[in-house]
Amino acid sequence: MEITYEDIKRVNAEIKMTDIGRGKEYAEVPQRVTAFRKLFPHGTITTDILSLENGVVVMKATASVDGVILGEGLAYEREGNGFINKDSYIENCQTSAVGRALGFIGIGSETSIASAEEVMNAKMQQHKRAEDELKTELKGLLEKTNSNVSQFLALCSQVFERKITAVDDMFEEELKQAIKEVKKQKGLK
């Protein structure tokens, strides 16, 4: 059975897309697998762990039909890197590799080959970096202005109505508000 680009477009049109923010939609891996099965009922998807050391896994997925490789995908995950990888980094890596292999065939990949987990993980890492930068900025401001950190944290606990014992305990919006307030009180821009 010969599969054409039109066949791929047809199964892609049947895929239920997930909104991942900013008006972008994404085909989750189970949707891609279902589309693969519709296109290639006798096709196979295999995965192999290429490396598993020190909490880091590298995995390869191969999608083939009758021994002919149609698409391959590689994925890398680190244990504990993000919420999903806290308990399931190997499984997440396998899913990512499968999604990438199917994406390279053209299944569910009109806007992205990355798996939903990869996209979410990247967003979480970006958010964490931004939050870490805010923490560093606030710590620097407190040091620069010779602020009493204990008093400052006690005040933050009252304002945010939760116990805050360190700048590292603060959330992004709290950090932004605290930075703004310190700058205002100390006459900084």
Backbone as a chain_set.jsonl record, in Angstrom:
{"seq": "MEITYEDIKRVNAEIKMTDIGRGKEYAEVPQRVTAFRKLFPHGTITTDILSLENGVVVMKATASVDGVILGEGLAYEREGNGFINKDSYIENCQTSAVGRALGFIGIGSETSIASAEEVMNAKMQQHKRAEDELKTELKGLLEKTNSNVSQFLALCSQVFERKITAVDDMFEEELKQAIKEVKKQKGLK", "coords": {"N": [[0.849, -1.187, 0.0], [0.735, 2.068, -0.97], [1.55, 5.091, 0.532], [0.559, 8.411, 0.483], [1.32, 11.948, 0.494], [-1.09, 13.227, 0.732], [-2.58, 11.298, 2.094], [-1.319, 11.407, 4.585], [-1.917, 14.05, 5.284], [-4.675, 13.739, 5.532], [-4.972, 11.984, 7.791], [-3.761, 13.602, 9.658], [-5.582, 15.668, 9.808], [-7.567, 14.482, 11.255], [-6.551, 14.289, 13.759], [-6.814, 15.066, 17.168], [-6.082, 18.101, 18.418], [-4.044, 19.761, 20.887], [-4.179, 22.667, 22.788], [-1.373, 24.556, 23.38], [-0.812, 27.014, 24.297], [-0.453, 30.534, 23.543], [-1.816, 30.522, 21.124], [-0.937, 28.288, 19.772], [-1.133, 24.965, 18.561], [-0.885, 21.488, 19.304], [-0.017, 18.165, 18.46], [-0.509, 15.498, 20.426], [1.459, 12.677, 21.529], [0.023, 10.121, 21.811], [-2.073, 10.617, 19.999], [-0.644, 10.843, 17.636], [0.369, 8.243, 17.424], [-1.983, 6.779, 17.05], [-2.757, 7.823, 14.561], [-0.606, 6.88, 13.03], [-1.091, 4.126, 13.186], [-3.486, 4.019, 11.756], [-2.618, 4.746, 9.204], [-0.62, 2.85, 8.713], [-1.339, -0.098, 9.311], [0.095, -2.454, 9.77], [2.463, -1.575, 10.632], [5.383, -0.96, 12.693], [6.546, 0.216, 15.848], [9.432, 0.74, 17.494], [11.5, 0.966, 20.412], [14.625, 1.856, 21.791], [16.918, 1.899, 24.439], [19.617, 3.906, 24.403], [21.462, 4.912, 26.131], [21.834, 4.871, 29.643], [22.632, 6.313, 32.332], [23.671, 7.58, 35.46], [21.22, 8.853, 36.085], [20.416, 9.883, 33.639], [18.887, 9.453, 30.558], [19.056, 8.303, 27.22], [17.247, 7.801, 24.37], [16.114, 5.951, 21.513], [13.707, 5.906, 18.988], [12.066, 4.008, 16.502], [10.132, 4.007, 13.634], [8.619, 1.818, 11.488], [7.78, -0.038, 8.473], [7.257, -3.204, 7.334], [10.004, -3.722, 7.656], [11.156, -1.479, 6.533], [12.481, 1.548, 7.371], [10.722, 4.346, 8.344], [10.771, 6.598, 9.913], [12.833, 8.049, 12.45], [13.53, 8.852, 15.846], [15.212, 10.664, 18.377], [15.654, 11.056, 21.896], [16.317, 12.749, 24.978], [16.488, 12.698, 28.406], [16.573, 13.867, 31.786], [16.621, 12.588, 35.012], [14.363, 13.814, 37.399], [14.338, 16.344, 36.307], [12.233, 18.703, 36.022], [8.651, 18.452, 36.536], [7.362, 16.126, 35.455], [9.505, 14.399, 34.998], [10.281, 13.721, 37.504], [9.39, 11.281, 38.55], [9.081, 9.681, 36.285], [11.051, 9.667, 34.196], [12.248, 7.938, 32.306], [10.096, 6.779, 30.944], [8.948, 9.107, 29.937], [10.966, 9.939, 28.23], [10.901, 7.86, 26.358], [8.355, 8.26, 25.238], [8.744, 10.805, 24.13], [10.729, 10.24, 22.2], [9.307, 8.507, 20.491], [7.265, 10.241, 19.623], [8.817, 12.084, 18.191], [9.92, 10.438, 16.169], [7.603, 9.746, 14.745], [6.81, 12.293, 14.059], [8.794, 12.99, 12.225], [7.991, 11.498, 10.094], [5.889, 12.929, 9.325], [3.58, 12.901, 10.659], [1.318, 14.507, 12.577], [2.929, 16.74, 12.746], [2.856, 19.303, 11.669], [3.216, 21.759, 12.859], [5.031, 21.323, 14.902], [7.636, 19.115, 15.932], [8.425, 18.336, 18.386], [7.599, 16.694, 21.507], [4.661, 17.01, 23.6], [5.41, 16.958, 26.241], [8.094, 17.708, 26.009], [7.779, 20.33, 25.114], [6.345, 21.459, 27.274], [8.217, 21.022, 29.304], [10.344, 22.589, 28.404], [9.144, 25.104, 28.587], [8.729, 25.183, 31.358], [11.378, 25.139, 32.263], [12.279, 27.536, 31.2], [10.646, 29.291, 32.618], [11.573, 28.716, 35.208], [14.229, 29.627, 34.998], [13.758, 32.367, 34.652], [12.534, 32.938, 37.088], [14.64, 32.298, 38.829], [16.446, 34.287, 38.096], [15.076, 36.533, 39.026], [15.129, 36.0, 41.775], [17.87, 36.179, 42.262], [18.246, 38.859, 41.599], [16.663, 40.127, 43.599], [17.952, 39.27, 45.948], [20.427, 40.498, 45.536], [19.644, 43.203, 45.576], [18.734, 43.441, 48.227], [21.107, 43.007, 49.579], [22.702, 45.074, 48.565], [21.36, 47.303, 49.487], [21.687, 47.061, 52.148], [19.66, 45.849, 53.655], [17.599, 44.568, 56.29], [17.27, 41.326, 56.221], [15.766, 39.373, 57.587], [13.676, 40.882, 58.747], [12.568, 41.845, 56.384], [11.674, 39.459, 55.171], [9.792, 38.676, 57.051], [7.929, 40.707, 56.754], [7.192, 40.211, 54.099], [5.956, 37.745, 54.479], [3.665, 38.542, 55.85], [2.443, 40.25, 53.964], [2.015, 38.511, 51.769], [0.583, 36.58, 52.935], [1.492, 34.053, 53.849], [3.924, 31.815, 55.191], [7.183, 32.833, 54.76], [10.455, 32.058, 54.606], [12.807, 32.42, 53.31], [14.312, 34.067, 50.491], [14.416, 32.317, 48.38], [12.105, 30.849, 48.734], [10.098, 32.252, 47.607], [7.581, 33.056, 45.132], [7.277, 33.779, 41.586], [5.586, 36.088, 41.003], [5.468, 37.229, 43.538], [8.15, 37.811, 43.935], [8.579, 39.738, 41.935], [6.891, 41.788, 42.832], [8.083, 42.302, 45.328], [10.676, 43.159, 44.58], [10.035, 45.486, 43.227], [8.95, 46.958, 45.343], [11.142, 47.173, 47.135], [12.913, 48.677, 45.565], [11.402, 50.992, 45.313], [11.179, 51.869, 48.009], [13.856, 52.314, 48.607], [14.575, 54.227, 46.851], [15.517, 53.544, 44.309], [15.993, 52.872, 40.794]], "CA": [[0.0, 0.0, 0.0], [1.5, 3.306, -1.106], [1.008, 6.203, 1.317], [0.89, 9.691, -0.132], [1.244, 13.14, 1.347], [-2.525, 13.462, 0.953], [-2.982, 10.372, 3.162], [-0.808, 11.961, 5.839], [-2.745, 15.227, 5.577], [-6.0, 13.267, 5.951], [-4.938, 11.527, 9.188], [-3.439, 14.759, 10.5], [-6.821, 16.436, 9.998], [-8.374, 13.766, 12.252], [-5.887, 14.333, 15.064], [-7.302, 16.046, 18.143], [-4.95, 18.936, 18.8], [-4.054, 20.315, 22.239], [-3.705, 24.051, 22.844], [-0.22, 24.672, 24.284], [-0.632, 28.424, 24.62], [-0.095, 31.508, 22.513], [-2.478, 30.18, 19.878], [-0.298, 27.151, 19.11], [-1.724, 23.672, 18.847], [0.099, 20.429, 19.311], [-0.533, 16.796, 18.377], [0.111, 14.675, 21.458], [2.01, 11.424, 21.015], [-0.999, 9.089, 21.573], [-2.792, 10.954, 18.765], [0.259, 10.508, 16.531], [0.426, 6.776, 17.325], [-3.255, 6.367, 16.437], [-2.686, 8.163, 13.131], [0.342, 5.934, 12.426], [-1.788, 2.832, 13.064], [-4.46, 4.132, 10.655], [-1.88, 4.757, 7.938], [0.223, 1.659, 8.576], [-1.857, -1.081, 10.264], [1.092, -3.486, 10.054], [3.701, -0.897, 10.981], [5.894, -1.187, 14.048], [7.29, 1.278, 16.525], [10.319, 0.144, 18.488], [12.34, 1.912, 21.14], [15.852, 1.3, 22.367], [17.684, 2.779, 25.318], [20.992, 4.013, 23.929], [22.305, 5.182, 27.293], [21.122, 5.083, 30.903], [23.684, 6.477, 33.328], [23.622, 8.719, 36.383], [19.938, 9.549, 36.005], [20.21, 10.46, 32.311], [18.556, 8.423, 29.575], [18.976, 8.666, 25.81], [16.456, 6.741, 23.76], [15.855, 6.047, 20.077], [12.481, 5.249, 18.521], [12.063, 3.759, 15.063], [8.835, 3.641, 13.056], [8.919, 1.129, 10.228], [6.772, -0.905, 7.868], [7.899, -4.312, 6.606], [11.452, -3.578, 7.733], [11.602, -0.212, 5.945], [12.402, 2.626, 8.371], [10.063, 5.556, 7.857], [11.176, 7.731, 10.74], [13.523, 7.77, 13.711], [13.598, 10.0, 16.742], [16.033, 10.536, 19.576], [15.238, 11.901, 23.016], [17.234, 12.787, 26.124], [15.823, 13.205, 29.608], [17.318, 13.774, 33.037], [15.768, 12.285, 36.155], [14.088, 14.933, 38.292], [14.357, 17.611, 35.579], [10.841, 19.044, 35.774], [7.645, 17.705, 37.283], [7.112, 14.815, 34.86], [10.687, 13.552, 35.118], [10.545, 13.392, 38.905], [9.136, 9.857, 38.736], [8.888, 8.924, 35.043], [11.91, 10.222, 33.145], [12.503, 6.953, 31.247], [8.865, 6.691, 30.161], [8.807, 10.379, 29.228], [11.947, 9.906, 27.15], [10.393, 6.949, 25.332], [7.247, 8.948, 24.568], [9.317, 11.876, 23.309], [11.4, 9.642, 21.044], [8.256, 8.024, 19.586], [6.644, 11.422, 19.011], [9.75, 12.65, 17.218], [9.995, 9.526, 15.024], [6.372, 9.913, 13.962], [6.847, 13.651, 13.511], [9.635, 13.019, 11.029], [7.204, 10.931, 8.99], [4.922, 13.959, 8.959], [2.365, 12.664, 11.427], [1.102, 15.455, 13.666], [4.086, 17.625, 12.894], [2.794, 20.474, 10.807], [3.721, 22.924, 13.582], [6.104, 20.978, 15.832], [7.998, 17.705, 16.078], [8.633, 18.093, 19.817], [6.464, 16.14, 22.241], [4.036, 17.963, 24.523], [6.243, 16.986, 27.436], [9.272, 18.515, 25.699], [7.347, 21.726, 25.065], [6.057, 21.881, 28.654], [9.463, 21.036, 30.049], [11.089, 23.78, 27.978], [8.476, 26.261, 29.188], [9.011, 25.165, 32.802], [12.78, 25.522, 32.451], [12.342, 28.964, 30.907], [10.016, 29.94, 33.772], [12.488, 28.556, 36.343], [15.36, 30.537, 34.802], [13.276, 33.725, 34.915], [12.328, 33.035, 38.534], [15.971, 32.317, 39.439], [17.008, 35.623, 37.86], [14.4, 37.445, 39.955], [15.659, 35.715, 43.117], [19.224, 36.748, 42.301], [18.09, 40.317, 41.627], [16.165, 40.533, 44.91], [19.045, 39.066, 46.918], [21.398, 41.568, 45.285], [19.065, 44.462, 46.061], [18.724, 43.418, 49.688], [22.5, 43.162, 50.021], [23.153, 46.419, 48.14], [20.702, 48.33, 50.317], [21.911, 46.708, 53.557], [18.353, 45.597, 54.249], [17.488, 43.499, 57.274], [16.596, 40.269, 55.47], [14.769, 38.736, 58.459], [12.513, 41.778, 58.806], [11.995, 41.868, 55.054], [10.938, 38.208, 54.961], [8.62, 38.714, 57.941], [6.973, 41.598, 56.093], [6.686, 39.477, 52.931], [5.033, 36.729, 54.999], [2.398, 39.222, 56.145], [1.848, 40.75, 52.716], [1.592, 37.414, 50.897], [-0.255, 35.733, 53.779], [2.043, 32.711, 53.969], [5.243, 31.873, 55.83], [8.315, 32.903, 53.843], [11.665, 32.069, 55.436], [13.966, 32.734, 52.473], [13.968, 34.588, 49.166], [14.215, 31.151, 47.504], [10.75, 30.325, 48.945], [9.127, 33.157, 46.988], [7.126, 32.778, 43.782], [7.621, 34.81, 40.606], [4.841, 37.34, 41.192], [5.899, 37.787, 44.823], [9.481, 38.37, 43.703], [8.42, 40.98, 41.16], [6.31, 42.797, 43.725], [9.079, 42.618, 46.347], [11.718, 43.955, 43.926], [9.45, 46.811, 42.97], [8.797, 47.645, 46.63], [12.484, 47.515, 47.646], [13.418, 49.788, 44.738], [10.617, 52.185, 45.66], [11.548, 52.303, 49.344], [15.269, 52.726, 48.656], [14.781, 55.272, 45.843], [16.265, 53.009, 43.172], [15.204, 52.713, 39.561]], "C": [[0.885, 1.238, 0.0], [0.796, 4.417, -0.328], [1.48, 7.503, 0.683], [0.834, 10.808, 0.905], [-0.219, 13.455, 1.679], [-3.063, 12.546, 2.049], [-2.535, 10.896, 4.53], [-1.615, 13.187, 6.243], [-4.114, 14.809, 6.111], [-5.974, 12.808, 7.412], [-4.584, 12.674, 10.13], [-4.685, 15.598, 10.776], [-7.73, 15.786, 11.039], [-7.796, 13.846, 13.662], [-6.485, 15.438, 15.93], [-6.087, 16.811, 18.649], [-5.16, 19.489, 20.208], [-3.476, 21.723, 22.183], [-2.554, 24.119, 23.848], [0.11, 26.13, 24.574], [-0.191, 29.247, 23.425], [-0.643, 31.132, 21.145], [-1.868, 29.002, 19.136], [-0.977, 25.864, 19.54], [-0.688, 22.587, 18.61], [-0.594, 19.063, 19.24], [0.204, 15.949, 19.412], [0.497, 13.32, 20.887], [0.939, 10.33, 20.854], [-1.821, 9.348, 20.303], [-1.945, 10.59, 17.541], [0.332, 8.994, 16.319], [-0.845, 6.255, 16.661], [-3.245, 6.649, 14.941], [-1.735, 7.214, 12.395], [-0.336, 4.592, 12.189], [-2.831, 2.859, 11.941], [-3.759, 4.066, 9.3], [-1.181, 3.425, 7.668], [-0.233, 0.585, 9.578], [-0.843, -2.165, 10.644], [2.447, -2.877, 10.41], [4.122, -1.201, 12.408], [6.608, 0.062, 14.542], [8.126, 0.589, 17.593], [11.116, 1.244, 19.173], [13.52, 1.172, 21.737], [16.493, 2.335, 23.268], [19.125, 2.758, 24.819], [21.956, 4.226, 25.087], [21.406, 5.413, 28.503], [22.174, 5.109, 32.009], [23.43, 7.71, 34.176], [22.336, 9.537, 36.25], [19.68, 10.249, 34.69], [19.95, 9.316, 31.332], [18.53, 9.048, 28.179], [18.296, 7.484, 25.12], [16.231, 7.029, 22.283], [14.569, 5.288, 19.779], [12.567, 5.124, 16.998], [10.659, 3.334, 14.648], [9.123, 3.028, 11.691], [7.723, 0.325, 9.75], [7.516, -1.948, 7.036], [9.418, -4.147, 6.543], [12.014, -2.3, 7.136], [11.395, 0.893, 6.991], [11.802, 3.868, 7.728], [10.498, 6.792, 8.642], [11.861, 7.264, 12.006], [13.528, 9.043, 14.545], [14.46, 9.683, 17.942], [15.48, 11.46, 20.649], [16.222, 11.717, 24.157], [16.441, 13.352, 27.29], [16.711, 12.976, 30.812], [16.331, 13.541, 34.171], [15.612, 13.531, 37.026], [14.083, 16.277, 37.612], [12.926, 17.957, 35.168], [9.904, 18.09, 36.489], [7.47, 16.281, 36.76], [8.286, 13.873, 35.105], [11.055, 13.215, 36.558], [10.421, 11.884, 39.118], [9.208, 9.041, 37.447], [9.794, 9.405, 33.909], [12.179, 9.239, 32.012], [11.274, 6.849, 30.339], [8.657, 7.955, 29.331], [9.758, 10.429, 28.035], [11.464, 9.017, 26.009], [9.274, 7.623, 24.538], [7.774, 10.042, 23.651], [9.972, 11.319, 22.051], [10.377, 9.145, 20.021], [7.601, 9.205, 18.869], [7.524, 12.038, 17.937], [9.857, 11.751, 15.977], [8.771, 9.692, 14.125], [6.3, 11.299, 13.339], [7.688, 13.731, 12.25], [8.981, 12.346, 9.832], [6.225, 11.979, 8.469], [3.631, 13.839, 9.737], [2.306, 13.626, 12.611], [2.174, 16.504, 13.807], [4.039, 18.864, 12.014], [3.299, 21.721, 11.511], [4.886, 22.59, 14.488], [6.363, 19.485, 15.84], [8.125, 17.356, 17.553], [7.384, 17.497, 20.451], [5.889, 17.21, 23.158], [4.865, 18.09, 25.783], [7.489, 17.821, 27.207], [8.92, 19.996, 25.703], [7.081, 22.24, 26.471], [7.33, 21.985, 29.474], [10.283, 22.268, 29.689], [10.476, 25.043, 28.581], [8.754, 26.339, 30.684], [10.441, 25.599, 33.079], [12.961, 27.01, 32.207], [11.765, 29.756, 32.086], [10.946, 29.878, 34.984], [13.675, 29.494, 36.216], [14.948, 31.979, 35.109], [13.09, 33.936, 36.418], [13.673, 33.095, 39.267], [16.641, 33.679, 39.266], [16.381, 36.648, 38.801], [14.909, 37.246, 41.381], [17.04, 36.334, 43.28], [19.153, 38.271, 42.382], [17.643, 40.799, 42.998], [17.244, 40.379, 45.971], [20.093, 40.168, 46.776], [20.92, 42.908, 45.795], [19.096, 44.537, 47.585], [20.134, 43.627, 50.236], [22.992, 44.58, 49.744], [22.596, 47.503, 49.05], [20.854, 48.061, 51.81], [20.608, 46.487, 54.311], [18.449, 44.478, 55.279], [16.627, 42.405, 56.64], [15.504, 39.607, 56.309], [13.504, 39.577, 58.545], [11.793, 41.809, 57.46], [11.149, 40.618, 54.8], [9.701, 38.129, 55.846], [7.535, 39.59, 57.322], [6.354, 40.896, 54.876], [5.681, 38.405, 53.36], [3.674, 37.333, 55.294], [1.689, 39.638, 54.865], [1.269, 39.61, 51.88], [0.801, 36.342, 51.648], [0.169, 34.257, 53.757], [3.442, 32.847, 54.544], [6.336, 31.812, 54.765], [9.568, 33.041, 54.697], [12.933, 32.384, 54.642], [13.471, 33.282, 51.134], [13.68, 33.424, 48.213], [12.834, 30.519, 47.656], [9.696, 31.119, 48.174], [8.815, 32.753, 45.549], [7.368, 33.989, 42.883], [6.892, 36.135, 40.85], [5.21, 38.022, 42.509], [7.256, 38.464, 44.673], [9.4, 39.699, 42.963], [7.912, 42.104, 42.042], [7.336, 43.243, 44.775], [10.197, 43.483, 45.768], [11.238, 45.379, 43.711], [9.373, 47.611, 44.269], [10.147, 48.058, 47.212], [13.038, 48.709, 46.877], [12.702, 51.088, 45.105], [11.069, 52.735, 47.013], [12.961, 52.856, 49.408], [15.596, 53.797, 47.597], [15.616, 54.816, 44.65], [15.367, 52.884, 41.951], [15.342, 51.339, 39.014]], "O": [[1.704, 1.414, 0.903], [-0.399, 4.652, -0.506], [2.663, 7.667, 0.386], [0.364, 10.626, 2.028], [-0.531, 13.898, 2.784], [-3.904, 12.961, 2.846], [-3.284, 10.833, 5.506], [-1.958, 13.348, 7.414], [-4.652, 15.437, 7.023], [-6.845, 13.19, 8.194], [-5.052, 12.714, 11.268], [-4.823, 16.171, 11.856], [-8.569, 16.459, 11.638], [-8.467, 13.511, 14.638], [-6.643, 16.579, 15.496], [-5.177, 16.229, 19.239], [-6.291, 19.662, 20.663], [-2.413, 21.944, 21.603], [-2.726, 23.786, 25.021], [1.204, 26.437, 25.047], [0.359, 28.738, 22.448], [-0.007, 31.393, 20.124], [-2.236, 28.737, 17.991], [-1.344, 25.685, 20.701], [0.249, 22.748, 17.828], [-1.622, 18.841, 19.879], [1.405, 15.713, 19.284], [-0.066, 12.871, 19.888], [0.946, 9.653, 19.827], [-2.218, 8.407, 19.615], [-2.462, 10.093, 16.54], [0.355, 8.518, 15.184], [-0.779, 5.379, 15.798], [-3.672, 5.814, 14.145], [-2.019, 6.794, 11.274], [-0.182, 3.99, 11.127], [-3.04, 1.856, 11.258], [-4.239, 3.417, 8.371], [-1.157, 2.941, 6.536], [0.429, 0.384, 10.596], [-0.926, -2.731, 11.734], [3.454, -3.581, 10.48], [3.316, -1.645, 13.227], [7.181, 0.837, 13.776], [7.59, -0.067, 18.487], [11.372, 2.303, 18.6], [13.416, 0.011, 22.134], [16.601, 3.506, 22.906], [19.772, 1.711, 24.815], [23.106, 3.789, 25.047], [20.362, 6.058, 28.407], [22.555, 4.071, 32.549], [23.023, 8.755, 33.669], [22.367, 10.766, 36.299], [18.815, 11.122, 34.617], [20.698, 8.339, 31.287], [18.048, 10.165, 27.987], [18.708, 6.333, 25.265], [16.165, 8.183, 21.857], [14.367, 4.172, 20.257], [13.07, 6.012, 16.309], [10.073, 2.422, 15.233], [9.783, 3.637, 10.849], [6.79, 0.046, 10.503], [8.301, -1.611, 6.15], [10.038, -4.4, 5.51], [13.218, -2.056, 7.219], [10.274, 1.136, 7.436], [12.294, 4.373, 6.719], [10.58, 7.892, 8.095], [11.52, 6.223, 12.567], [13.53, 10.155, 14.017], [14.439, 8.567, 18.461], [14.912, 12.51, 20.351], [16.869, 10.678, 24.287], [15.791, 14.388, 27.155], [17.494, 12.027, 30.86], [15.317, 14.232, 34.269], [16.588, 14.209, 37.348], [13.845, 17.285, 38.276], [12.464, 17.556, 34.1], [10.324, 17.045, 36.987], [7.433, 15.334, 37.545], [8.091, 12.69, 35.386], [12.031, 12.505, 36.803], [11.255, 11.28, 39.793], [9.381, 7.823, 37.506], [9.338, 9.534, 32.773], [12.325, 9.658, 30.863], [11.4, 6.833, 29.115], [8.242, 7.889, 28.174], [9.394, 10.907, 26.961], [11.598, 9.37, 24.838], [9.254, 7.561, 23.308], [7.304, 10.19, 22.523], [9.792, 11.862, 20.962], [10.558, 9.339, 18.819], [7.407, 9.171, 17.654], [7.032, 12.465, 16.893], [9.881, 12.254, 14.853], [8.89, 9.769, 12.902], [5.793, 11.465, 12.23], [7.345, 14.451, 11.313], [9.366, 12.591, 8.689], [5.789, 11.921, 7.319], [2.688, 14.594, 9.501], [3.133, 13.567, 13.522], [2.321, 17.102, 14.873], [5.082, 19.412, 11.657], [3.765, 22.652, 10.853], [5.668, 23.479, 14.823], [5.433, 18.683, 15.764], [7.949, 16.198, 17.931], [6.264, 17.749, 20.007], [6.554, 18.201, 23.457], [5.015, 19.181, 26.334], [7.91, 18.563, 28.094], [9.669, 20.819, 26.229], [7.532, 23.327, 26.831], [7.503, 22.926, 30.249], [10.853, 22.916, 30.566], [11.192, 25.938, 29.03], [8.986, 27.421, 31.222], [10.691, 26.346, 34.025], [13.711, 27.674, 32.923], [12.332, 30.768, 32.499], [11.094, 30.864, 35.705], [14.095, 30.098, 37.203], [15.694, 32.721, 35.746], [13.447, 34.986, 36.953], [13.825, 33.86, 40.22], [17.318, 34.167, 40.171], [17.072, 37.527, 39.315], [15.099, 38.218, 42.113], [17.342, 36.939, 44.309], [19.899, 38.898, 43.135], [18.183, 41.779, 43.512], [17.428, 41.267, 46.803], [20.585, 40.703, 47.77], [21.692, 43.668, 46.379], [19.443, 45.57, 48.158], [20.33, 44.331, 51.226], [23.623, 45.204, 50.596], [23.268, 48.491, 49.346], [20.241, 48.735, 52.637], [20.472, 46.89, 55.466], [19.267, 43.567, 55.158], [15.408, 42.544, 56.535], [14.426, 39.311, 55.792], [12.394, 39.056, 58.432], [10.563, 41.799, 57.403], [10.039, 40.711, 54.275], [8.678, 37.578, 55.44], [6.355, 39.245, 57.366], [5.146, 40.976, 54.651], [4.676, 38.184, 52.684], [2.645, 36.715, 55.022], [0.49, 39.409, 54.7], [0.166, 39.726, 51.346], [0.401, 35.331, 51.072], [-0.658, 33.351, 53.662], [4.076, 33.892, 54.394], [6.405, 30.869, 53.977], [9.727, 34.022, 55.424], [14.001, 32.589, 55.22], [12.353, 32.994, 50.705], [12.813, 33.526, 47.345], [12.423, 29.734, 46.801], [8.538, 30.708, 48.096], [9.654, 32.19, 44.846], [7.631, 35.089, 43.368], [7.526, 37.189, 40.897], [5.258, 39.249, 42.585], [7.486, 39.547, 45.21], [10.072, 40.664, 43.326], [8.425, 43.223, 42.009], [7.439, 44.433, 45.073], [10.621, 44.446, 46.408], [11.952, 46.344, 43.983], [9.693, 48.8, 44.292], [10.286, 49.168, 47.726], [13.572, 49.644, 47.474], [13.323, 52.147, 45.196], [11.314, 53.935, 47.145], [13.233, 53.772, 50.183], [16.745, 54.218, 47.465], [16.337, 55.613, 44.05], [14.143, 52.802, 42.063], [14.751, 51.022, 37.982]]}, "num_chains": 1, "name": "protein.A"}
